[in-house]
Amino acid sequence: MTDLAASSAPAPLPPTAADVAGAADVAGAAHVPDLPGAAGARRTVIEVRDLGIRYSLRFTRKTTLRQSFTNLFRRDERPTEFWALRDVSFDIAAGEVVGIIGRNGAGKSTLLKILSRITEPTEGRLTLHGRVASLLEVGTGFHPELTGRENIFLNGAILGMTRAEIIRKFDDIVSFAGVERFLDTPVKRYSSGMYVRLAFAVAAHLEPEILIVDEVLAVGDAEFQKKCLGKMHEVSRGGRTVLFVSHNMSAIQTLCDRAVWLDQGQIRADGDVNDCINAYLSQSASGSHVSDNHPVPLTPSLDLRSFEMTPATIESGARVRFKVTLAASASTLVRHVTLLIYSLQETRLAILDLRGAGFPRTLAAGETWSISGAVKSLPLVEGDYRIGIGFSADEHFEDKLGLLDVTISPRPDHSGLVPYAAPYRGIVELDFALDS
């Protein structure tokens, strides 16, 4: 058991006989195996109480060299306090697979760094039971000048594996990572995807009680992501705990049975994964609609002024009209714009390629450009969907999601049959007829 408390927290009570077997402070203590829980009960492996971490922000202005030197001796500017996490409390049991969701800057990665014992909290208390393996950033725990073979031993040792344990699992690690041909090549020549494959392979084969994985899996290709999700399933089935941060809601939904939604450093929801995802996506979309009063900046010189789809309520299979208006504040080369249709879990379902509207086109300063058209039939099963755009302008290339929410209503059914539930029918509503 590893116990981490903020320096401002009260001193812990004297250890009980059970605690003596494994209480260790995070600062430099070696891993001590956890005591088993009561027979038949799911023991708690992570206990977080009133956790918070505060940073001091200092704002610097562009000044001359003389002013910069003078500012070194000034004491009149007080730093601004920023709480990255505040009043965070939860328990996680052995064998749970928990997804951490939230917007960028919500505190997800900061929480994982505290759980991985990389960062100390300002306040609150954290207790971990068991060995922790974490994969937080590309290249963490690797030396660029060492080969892949040497880094397996280095990274394994950092994560707490003995040399004998690494040797025993070496072939499995290399096979899982798929880097056999480059094993004796310095990792500074590896791509970011190869880095991640090797790092995840080492962490997953450590057989930790707690596996912590941040968004770094997004760097890997689709095949390797599938292997990673399968390995995390295998880890959880073995009674070990997985914490997984991702913006891929489909991956969270597939892998996790519970989710924790962080928003501005605090927990907004903690519970069933589907309930948390739906609440998060609904909240994320609620303030994202585009209008003249709320344009969406695409580049420093290009805004999305309006984005509409009509009618307001769309029937499955019906004709739908769309209109996109761009506005330039300076001369901007717009190479292409694409409409993106997503599920609430942010799985891409379809695109509308608008390059036939006259791209590429240079917009002059102050010029607006509206692109409109119609989808002859939108054959989606009834439910809620999200519309975004992909664009390329000047040196910028990006997808903007959640710009518009669309609700598809069911088409009238004259067969006299009760339709199957929407989730059972999939995503696309095919229009077909039986031979008489």
VMD Tcl script that draws the C-alpha trace (Angstrom):
set ca {
  {0.00 0.00 0.00}
  {1.37 3.39 -0.95}
  {0.00 6.40 0.91}
  {0.42 9.92 -0.42}
  {-0.81 12.92 1.54}
  {-0.34 16.61 0.89}
  {2.09 18.35 3.20}
  {-0.73 20.49 4.56}
  {-2.79 17.46 5.61}
  {-2.81 16.27 9.26}
  {-0.23 13.65 10.20}
  {-1.54 10.10 9.82}
  {-2.49 7.98 12.79}
  {0.02 5.39 14.00}
  {-0.08 2.32 11.74}
  {-2.14 -0.67 12.70}
  {-0.77 -4.19 12.56}
  {-2.28 -4.63 9.10}
  {-0.71 -1.40 7.83}
  {2.78 -2.33 9.05}
  {2.95 -4.95 6.30}
  {2.87 -2.36 3.58}
  {2.59 1.37 4.37}
  {5.12 3.42 2.45}
  {5.39 7.12 1.66}
  {5.48 7.94 -2.00}
  {8.76 9.80 -1.73}
  {11.25 7.10 -2.58}
  {9.65 4.09 -0.91}
  {9.87 0.76 -2.67}
  {6.73 -1.09 -3.70}
  {5.28 -3.31 -0.99}
  {2.69 -5.92 -1.97}
  {-0.82 -5.18 -0.75}
  {-2.64 -7.36 1.75}
  {-5.54 -9.35 0.34}
  {-9.05 -8.14 1.05}
  {-11.82 -10.08 2.69}
  {-12.75 -13.30 0.96}
  {-15.29 -12.70 -1.82}
  {-15.20 -8.89 -1.46}
  {-13.86 -6.45 -4.07}
  {-11.14 -4.63 -2.20}
  {-10.49 -0.95 -2.80}
  {-7.17 -0.29 -4.54}
  {-7.41 3.50 -5.01}
  {-8.76 5.87 -2.36}
  {-8.83 9.60 -3.14}
  {-10.03 12.10 -0.55}
  {-10.42 15.89 -1.08}
  {-7.51 15.96 -3.55}
  {-6.37 19.31 -4.87}
  {-3.35 20.79 -6.60}
  {-2.62 24.50 -6.91}
  {-0.25 26.28 -9.28}
  {1.04 29.85 -9.20}
  {0.78 31.68 -12.51}
  {3.00 34.64 -13.31}
  {2.24 36.71 -16.38}
  {5.16 38.20 -18.26}
  {4.94 41.01 -20.77}
  {7.22 41.60 -23.72}
  {9.77 44.14 -22.48}
  {13.24 45.45 -23.26}
  {16.31 43.76 -21.83}
  {16.70 46.60 -19.33}
  {13.11 46.25 -18.09}
  {13.49 42.47 -17.82}
  {16.58 42.92 -15.64}
  {14.78 45.47 -13.44}
  {11.77 43.16 -13.03}
  {14.00 40.53 -11.42}
  {14.17 42.71 -8.29}
  {10.51 43.75 -8.17}
  {8.29 42.16 -5.53}
  {5.05 44.03 -6.12}
  {3.47 41.54 -8.54}
  {1.74 38.65 -6.82}
  {1.24 35.41 -8.75}
  {-2.28 34.30 -9.63}
  {-3.39 31.05 -8.02}
  {-4.86 28.37 -10.27}
  {-6.41 25.15 -8.97}
  {-5.94 22.40 -11.56}
  {-7.85 20.00 -9.27}
  {-10.02 20.75 -6.26}
  {-12.08 18.61 -3.84}
  {-11.68 15.41 -5.88}
  {-12.81 12.25 -4.03}
  {-13.54 8.73 -5.25}
  {-12.78 5.05 -4.60}
  {-11.88 2.44 -7.22}
  {-12.13 -1.29 -6.56}
  {-9.88 -4.05 -7.83}
  {-10.82 -5.18 -11.32}
  {-12.67 -1.98 -12.27}
  {-11.99 -0.35 -15.62}
  {-12.61 3.37 -15.21}
  {-12.58 5.96 -17.98}
  {-11.63 9.56 -17.15}
  {-13.36 11.98 -19.53}
  {-13.54 15.74 -19.90}
  {-12.45 18.63 -22.07}
  {-8.82 19.63 -22.60}
  {-7.63 21.41 -19.46}
  {-10.19 19.71 -17.21}
  {-7.45 18.15 -15.04}
  {-7.42 14.58 -16.40}
  {-3.68 14.29 -17.04}
  {-2.90 16.12 -13.79}
  {-4.98 13.57 -11.86}
  {-3.16 10.68 -13.54}
  {0.23 12.23 -12.70}
  {-0.79 12.37 -9.04}
  {-2.06 8.78 -9.14}
  {1.23 7.76 -10.80}
  {3.15 9.49 -7.97}
  {4.85 11.90 -10.37}
  {3.25 15.04 -8.89}
  {2.42 15.76 -5.25}
  {-0.97 17.25 -4.40}
  {-1.33 20.54 -2.57}
  {-4.07 19.15 -0.36}
  {-5.98 15.95 0.24}
  {-4.99 12.33 0.53}
  {-4.31 9.47 -1.90}
  {-3.88 5.82 -0.95}
  {-2.81 3.20 -3.50}
  {-2.85 -0.54 -2.84}
  {-0.52 -2.40 -5.19}
  {2.03 -1.86 -7.92}
  {1.26 0.94 -10.41}
  {2.29 1.05 -14.07}
  {1.55 4.20 -16.05}
  {1.83 5.30 -19.66}
  {1.33 9.05 -19.72}
  {3.50 10.65 -22.40}
  {5.33 9.47 -25.49}
  {8.92 8.62 -24.58}
  {8.47 8.67 -20.80}
  {11.01 6.35 -19.18}
  {13.09 5.96 -22.35}
  {16.60 7.20 -23.09}
  {16.91 8.35 -26.73}
  {20.52 7.20 -27.10}
  {19.80 3.64 -25.92}
  {18.49 0.90 -28.17}
  {15.02 -0.59 -27.93}
  {16.50 -3.66 -26.20}
  {18.31 -1.55 -23.60}
  {15.27 0.64 -23.03}
  {13.08 -2.39 -22.29}
  {15.37 -3.19 -19.35}
  {15.59 0.50 -18.32}
  {11.84 1.13 -18.52}
  {11.02 -2.18 -16.84}
  {13.34 -1.33 -13.95}
  {11.77 2.13 -13.59}
  {8.33 0.47 -13.41}
  {9.52 -1.94 -10.70}
  {10.31 -5.14 -12.63}
  {13.28 -7.26 -11.62}
  {15.88 -8.21 -14.22}
  {14.78 -11.86 -14.06}
  {11.16 -10.80 -14.62}
  {12.12 -8.69 -17.65}
  {14.17 -11.52 -19.16}
  {11.26 -13.94 -18.67}
  {8.81 -11.61 -20.44}
  {11.24 -10.09 -22.96}
  {10.05 -12.07 -26.00}
  {6.38 -11.36 -25.21}
  {7.10 -7.64 -24.88}
  {8.96 -7.47 -28.19}
  {6.33 -9.53 -30.00}
  {3.49 -7.38 -28.66}
  {5.28 -4.14 -29.63}
  {6.13 -5.44 -33.11}
  {9.58 -3.82 -33.16}
  {11.71 -6.95 -33.68}
  {13.57 -5.50 -36.68}
  {14.50 -2.31 -34.81}
  {15.35 -3.81 -31.43}
  {19.03 -2.81 -31.61}
  {18.35 0.65 -33.07}
  {18.53 3.73 -30.80}
  {14.97 4.80 -29.97}
  {15.71 8.39 -31.00}
  {15.18 7.05 -34.53}
  {11.80 5.52 -33.64}
  {8.57 7.14 -34.75}
  {6.16 8.30 -32.03}
  {3.98 5.28 -32.82}
  {6.89 2.87 -32.25}
  {7.68 4.66 -28.98}
  {4.12 4.13 -27.76}
  {3.99 0.49 -28.86}
  {7.14 -0.37 -26.97}
  {6.21 1.65 -23.86}
  {2.71 0.12 -23.65}
  {4.11 -3.38 -24.14}
  {6.49 -2.96 -21.20}
  {3.82 -1.41 -18.94}
  {1.17 -4.02 -19.81}
  {3.50 -6.97 -19.23}
  {4.54 -5.63 -15.82}
  {1.34 -7.26 -14.50}
  {0.57 -4.29 -12.23}
  {-2.34 -4.16 -9.83}
  {-3.13 -0.71 -11.32}
  {-2.56 0.24 -14.99}
  {-2.88 3.94 -15.87}
  {-3.06 4.92 -19.55}
  {-3.38 8.47 -20.89}
  {-4.39 9.61 -24.38}
  {-1.01 8.49 -25.80}
  {-2.66 5.46 -27.43}
  {-4.11 7.88 -29.98}
  {-0.62 8.01 -31.51}
  {-0.73 4.31 -32.46}
  {-2.35 2.92 -35.59}
  {-5.80 1.29 -35.59}
  {-4.42 -2.27 -35.41}
  {-2.23 -1.49 -32.40}
  {-5.03 0.40 -30.64}
  {-7.16 -2.72 -31.01}
  {-4.36 -4.82 -29.48}
  {-4.04 -2.36 -26.59}
  {-7.77 -2.41 -25.85}
  {-7.67 -6.20 -25.90}
  {-4.70 -6.23 -23.52}
  {-6.46 -3.84 -21.14}
  {-9.51 -6.13 -21.21}
  {-7.20 -9.02 -20.34}
  {-5.63 -7.03 -17.49}
  {-9.04 -6.20 -16.01}
  {-10.28 -9.79 -16.30}
  {-7.28 -10.80 -14.22}
  {-8.65 -8.74 -11.33}
  {-6.40 -5.75 -11.91}
  {-7.54 -2.14 -12.21}
  {-7.31 0.08 -15.31}
  {-7.65 3.87 -15.49}
  {-8.00 5.10 -19.05}
  {-8.09 8.69 -20.33}
  {-9.29 9.25 -23.88}
  {-11.31 11.64 -26.04}
  {-12.49 8.61 -28.02}
  {-15.87 7.99 -26.43}
  {-16.35 4.74 -28.35}
  {-13.15 3.34 -26.82}
  {-14.24 4.48 -23.34}
  {-17.66 2.91 -23.86}
  {-16.21 -0.35 -25.15}
  {-13.53 -0.76 -22.50}
  {-14.96 0.79 -19.35}
  {-17.87 -0.03 -17.08}
  {-17.56 3.22 -15.14}
  {-16.58 6.78 -16.00}
  {-15.50 9.86 -14.05}
  {-16.25 13.18 -15.75}
  {-13.87 16.00 -14.78}
  {-14.77 19.61 -15.53}
  {-12.60 22.57 -14.50}
  {-10.73 20.45 -11.98}
  {-13.79 19.02 -10.23}
  {-15.87 15.87 -10.61}
  {-19.12 16.56 -12.44}
  {-20.30 12.95 -12.62}
  {-19.12 9.52 -11.48}
  {-21.00 6.35 -12.33}
  {-22.32 4.30 -15.25}
  {-20.17 4.88 -18.32}
  {-23.09 5.51 -20.70}
  {-24.78 7.99 -18.35}
  {-21.55 9.93 -17.84}
  {-20.70 10.02 -21.54}
  {-24.15 11.22 -22.54}
  {-24.12 13.91 -19.84}
  {-20.63 15.05 -20.88}
  {-21.43 15.17 -24.60}
  {-24.73 16.96 -24.03}
  {-23.01 19.60 -21.89}
  {-20.13 19.93 -24.35}
  {-22.49 20.58 -27.22}
  {-24.88 22.90 -25.39}
  {-22.70 26.00 -25.85}
  {-21.09 25.17 -29.18}
  {-23.68 26.32 -31.74}
  {-22.56 28.87 -34.30}
  {-24.28 32.21 -34.91}
  {-23.46 35.78 -35.90}
  {-23.13 36.61 -32.20}
  {-20.98 33.54 -31.51}
  {-18.72 32.88 -34.52}
  {-16.20 30.05 -34.26}
  {-12.58 31.04 -35.02}
  {-11.00 28.59 -37.47}
  {-7.68 30.40 -38.03}
  {-6.37 33.80 -36.85}
  {-7.89 35.33 -40.00}
  {-10.91 33.09 -40.70}
  {-14.16 32.61 -38.76}
  {-17.10 30.29 -39.19}
  {-19.90 32.87 -39.14}
  {-22.90 30.53 -39.42}
  {-23.68 26.84 -39.78}
  {-27.24 25.65 -40.36}
  {-29.11 22.48 -41.25}
  {-32.84 22.52 -41.96}
  {-35.50 21.51 -41.12}
  {-35.03 21.72 -37.35}
  {-36.48 18.22 -36.88}
  {-35.18 15.83 -39.51}
  {-37.02 12.67 -40.38}
  {-34.92 9.59 -41.09}
  {-34.34 9.37 -44.84}
  {-35.60 12.91 -45.51}
  {-34.01 15.66 -47.61}
  {-31.83 18.05 -45.58}
  {-30.48 21.47 -46.54}
  {-27.24 22.94 -45.17}
  {-25.50 26.32 -45.25}
  {-21.99 27.26 -44.13}
  {-20.77 30.89 -44.03}
  {-17.09 31.82 -43.73}
  {-15.77 35.31 -42.95}
  {-12.17 36.52 -43.42}
  {-10.56 39.34 -41.47}
  {-7.45 39.21 -43.67}
  {-6.56 37.61 -46.98}
  {-6.96 33.84 -46.47}
  {-6.51 30.90 -48.83}
  {-9.28 28.37 -48.09}
  {-8.31 25.03 -49.62}
  {-11.32 22.92 -48.67}
  {-14.24 22.48 -46.25}
  {-15.90 19.18 -45.36}
  {-19.01 18.56 -43.25}
  {-18.53 15.76 -40.71}
  {-21.38 13.68 -39.25}
  {-20.66 11.97 -35.92}
  {-22.47 9.88 -33.35}
  {-22.68 11.18 -29.77}
  {-19.72 8.87 -29.04}
  {-17.76 10.87 -31.65}
  {-17.57 7.99 -34.14}
  {-17.43 9.43 -37.65}
  {-20.39 8.20 -39.70}
  {-20.21 10.17 -42.95}
  {-18.77 13.28 -44.61}
  {-20.02 15.80 -47.16}
  {-17.15 16.75 -49.47}
  {-17.71 20.40 -50.49}
  {-14.66 20.81 -52.75}
  {-16.98 21.11 -55.74}
  {-18.17 24.50 -54.43}
  {-15.14 26.29 -55.91}
  {-12.14 25.41 -53.75}
  {-9.44 26.50 -53.40}
  {-10.51 30.11 -53.02}
  {-8.78 33.18 -51.59}
  {-11.02 35.37 -49.44}
  {-10.11 39.03 -49.22}
  {-10.13 40.95 -45.94}
  {-13.75 41.58 -44.90}
  {-15.16 39.09 -47.42}
  {-17.79 36.46 -46.51}
  {-18.58 33.29 -48.45}
  {-21.65 31.10 -48.07}
  {-21.76 27.50 -49.27}
  {-25.16 25.83 -49.39}
  {-26.63 22.62 -50.72}
  {-28.83 19.65 -49.89}
  {-28.48 16.02 -48.86}
  {-31.02 14.14 -50.95}
  {-31.62 11.58 -48.20}
  {-30.12 11.31 -44.72}
  {-30.73 7.62 -43.89}
  {-29.75 7.63 -40.21}
  {-31.60 5.67 -37.54}
  {-33.51 7.94 -35.18}
  {-31.41 9.47 -32.41}
  {-29.06 12.35 -31.66}
  {-26.06 13.15 -33.84}
  {-23.38 15.83 -33.99}
  {-22.20 17.78 -37.03}
  {-18.80 19.41 -37.39}
  {-16.53 20.62 -40.15}
  {-13.06 19.76 -41.39}
  {-11.14 22.54 -43.12}
  {-7.81 23.54 -44.56}
  {-6.92 27.23 -44.75}
  {-3.47 28.79 -45.16}
  {-1.25 26.55 -43.01}
  {-4.07 25.26 -40.80}
  {-5.74 21.86 -41.07}
  {-8.24 20.82 -38.38}
  {-11.54 19.12 -37.57}
  {-14.02 21.13 -35.48}
  {-16.55 18.85 -33.78}
  {-19.79 19.53 -31.96}
  {-20.75 22.64 -33.89}
  {-24.32 21.53 -34.44}
  {-26.64 19.01 -32.77}
  {-29.13 17.16 -34.96}
  {-32.01 14.99 -33.82}
  {-33.28 12.42 -36.31}
  {-36.88 11.36 -35.82}
  {-38.19 7.94 -36.99}
  {-39.79 7.72 -40.40}
  {-43.48 6.67 -40.46}
  {-43.93 2.90 -40.60}
  {-46.97 1.62 -42.45}
  {-46.17 -2.07 -42.22}
  {-48.08 -2.55 -38.98}
  {-44.94 -4.00 -37.35}
  {-43.42 -2.59 -34.18}
  {-39.87 -1.45 -35.11}
  {-36.90 -2.88 -33.28}
  {-35.20 -0.57 -30.78}
  {-32.85 1.95 -32.43}
  {-29.60 0.53 -30.91}
  {-30.44 -2.90 -32.34}
  {-30.95 -1.46 -35.83}
  {-27.51 0.11 -36.01}
  {-26.86 3.49 -37.61}
  {-28.13 3.43 -41.21}
  {-31.84 3.00 -42.03}
  {-31.92 1.24 -45.41}
  {-34.85 1.80 -47.73}
  {-35.84 -1.57 -49.20}
  {-38.86 -3.47 -50.49}
  {-39.79 -7.15 -50.46}
  {-40.76 -8.95 -53.61}
  {-44.47 -9.71 -53.72}
}
mol new
graphics top color blue
foreach p $ca { graphics top sphere $p radius 0.5 }
foreach p [lrange $ca 0 end-1] q [lrange $ca 1 end] { graphics top cylinder $p $q radius 0.2 }
display resetview
